[in-house]
Amino acid sequence: LWIMDASINISMEPFRAFVGDNLPSEQRTTGFAMQSFFIGTGAVVASILPWLLTNQFGVSNEAPEGVIPDSVRLSFYLGAAVFFVAVLWTVIRSREYSPEEMASFEENQEREEFAKAERTLEEYAANGSRQMKLGWVLLVVGGLFSVWLATAELYQVMILSAGMAFVGILLVLSGLMQKGGRYDNGFVTIMNDFQDMPHTMKQLAWVQFFSWFALFAMWIYTTAAVTSYIYGTTDTTSALYNEGANWVGVSFAAYNGVAALVAFAIPVLAKKTSRKIAHAICLVCGAAGLLSVFIISDPRLLLASMVGVGIAWASILSMPYAILTGSLPPSKMGYYMGVFNFFIVIPQIVAAAILGFFVGRFFGGEAIYALLIGGASLVLAAALTLRVEDRDDVAAAVSG
C-alpha cells in the first residue's frame, strides 16, 4: 500500500504545477477548485464501488480468512485502470508552455529574476558555514533526544528525533560542499532552494502542517472515537462496533461529496473576500465539524459534522495551491510544488508519532480527544492563514 500511495503522489503532484503553469493568476483559484471537485467526486465513487459491485453486479464480498474479497480486488483493478487512463490522457492531450514562454509572461518576470539570482563564491562559502552550524546543532540535539527517548522506551516518537538528526546530516554535507567550492550540483541546489523558499511558501507551510495534522488525526482516530464514544463499544469483533465502523465509512463518503459540491462555491467566496479569508473560513468550518463530534450522541448527526469537514477538505485541496503559485518562479514551479508536499508528509509522520502517545498519556486512551486536538489544529491553521501574504491578491488590489 505504501508503494501505491507513494506512486500516486509522485505521479499526481506535477498536475498541481501544471495548473499553475497554464492558468493566469485570476483563474488559478477556479482551476484548483475544479481539482477539488474531481477529487471529491472520485472519492465518493471509490467509497461506494465495492458496495455497488456486490449489490448491482453480483460480485462476491465474502472471502476466507486472510483472503481479499472479489469486490475489493475488482475495485482496486478498476481504480488502477481509471488512474492510468486519466494520467495518460492528460500527458498526451494537454499542451504545456515551454520554460522560455513561461518566463516571457509579464506576471512571471519578477519571480523568475529572483530565482535566477546567483551567489558569488564568497556567498556560497558563507552560506555553507551557516548550514554547517545549523546542521551540527540539529544532529547533536536529534542524537541526544533519540538516546533519551530510547532510554524512556518511547520508540514511536524516535522517528521525529531521527528525522531531525538526518536533516542535520544533510545540512552539514551541503555546507561542506559549498565551503569547498563544490556548489554546482543538484544536491546543493536542492538544499539551497529549500532554504530560499519564497516568503509566502514559508507562511503556507505552517498552514499546511496544522491543516494536514488535523486531517490525519481524523483519518486515524474517527473510527475508534465514534465506536467508543457514540456507540459505546471497543470490541472490534462485535456487531455494534462494525455498525459504527461502517457508519464512519458513510460519513467519510459524505464529506467527500460535500467537498465536490462546495468546490464551486469557494472561488465565489474568494472573489467576495480574498483567498486567504475564504480559506480561513473554510478551515474554521472544518474545526467546528471535528469539535462537534464531542457533543453528538446520535450517529446520524455525524453527517452534519462532515459538512464542515467537507468544506475544509475542498479548500485544503485548492486554496493553498492557488495562493502558492502566485509566489513561485516558473522555472522552479515543479520543484517547489514537490517540496510543498513535504508539509503534507511531515504532519502525517508527526501525527503517527505523537498522537497515540498524547491520547494514551494525557486522555486515558479515549480517541475522541484526538478529534478535539484536530479541531484545535484547524483553528490554529485558520489563524495562520490570515498572516499569509498572497502576492496575487496584493497585485490585484494595486492594479484595481
Phi, psi and omega in degrees: 000322182291328176294318178297315181297316179296319181296318179295317179299316182295319183282334184270331185301322178301336181291334175292317176296326180298318177296315179298324180290322192265346182248140173292163188303324183288346180254354187292324179301315178294320180299313179288330176295324176296323175298319177300319180300311183289327175296315179296316179297315179298321180294321178296313180299316180297324181294322184266355186299313178302317178298317181297316180297323181286313188274335182254335184239004173072019178282134184293138174249016178246148181201155176298162180301132180086002180243137180282131179299153181299324182296322179287316180300314181294326177298318178295319180297316179295318178299318179297318181295315180296317180299314181297314181295318182296315179294316181297319179300315180296316182297319185279321192263343186267139178272141180235134177289145176285160177304324180294318178296317180299317182293335183282340181294134188304318185291345182264346191296317181296317180292325181291322178297322177297320182292329185270358179299124186256138176281152172277171179301319180293321180293322176299316180297317179294319178295322177299320178298317179297317180295321179296317180299312179296320180299316179295322178299311180296320181295314181292312181297315179298320179295314179295319179296322179296318179298316180296317180295321178295320178296322180276001180060034175261063188294330183295328182277348184296340180298330179288314180292323177295321177296320177299315180295322180295317176299321177301317178298316179299317180294320178297316179297315179297318179297317178299318181294320180290321178293331179272006178081007180259068184256351183270066178210164186297322183297311180295320179300315180296315181296319181288322177297321177296318178296324186263027179308141175305150184303318180300320180295321178297320178294316180293333180302318179290322176300313180298318182303308184285333176293310183285332173301316179296318180296318180292325174300318179294311183296325183282322194247354184297316181300312179295322181293313183292315182294323182275319188275321183262315181272344175073031179218145173240006180279104185292347180266354184279155178294325181294319178298314181292328174297316178295318179296320178295323180291328174298320176299319177295318180297320178294321176297324181295316182291329175292323176295318176299318180300319180297321181284318184290337182307326181285337182273336184299314178300326179294314178298319180296323180290325180285329182245263171197168184294321182287325177292318178300317180294319179298318178299315181296320179294322177296322175300317178296319178298317178299321179298314180291317182294328183292339179301331182295333183255010183266136173241337178264119183304330182297333180288348175301330179297325177293319177299322183289342174298312178298318179297319180297322177298314179296318181299316179299320181286321180298326181281351186230308192295316178301325181287323177296320178290317185298314187299334179289347182252358187259140172290137183305323183292341181241016182301311181297317181298310184291330174296321176294317177298322180300332178294338176303324186277007165259319182288316183300312177297332175297316179294316180297316180298316180295328184279320191248338185297315179299320178297312183294315181296318180289320186280320189251343185235022174061023179078010181278113188295337182302330182287338174294324177290325177294321175298319177298318178297317177297323179296322178292324176298316178296319178298320179296318179296319180292330179300323183293344179268353185288136175271110179265103186300321181292323176295320178296316180297320179294321179295320180293315181290332179284000000 
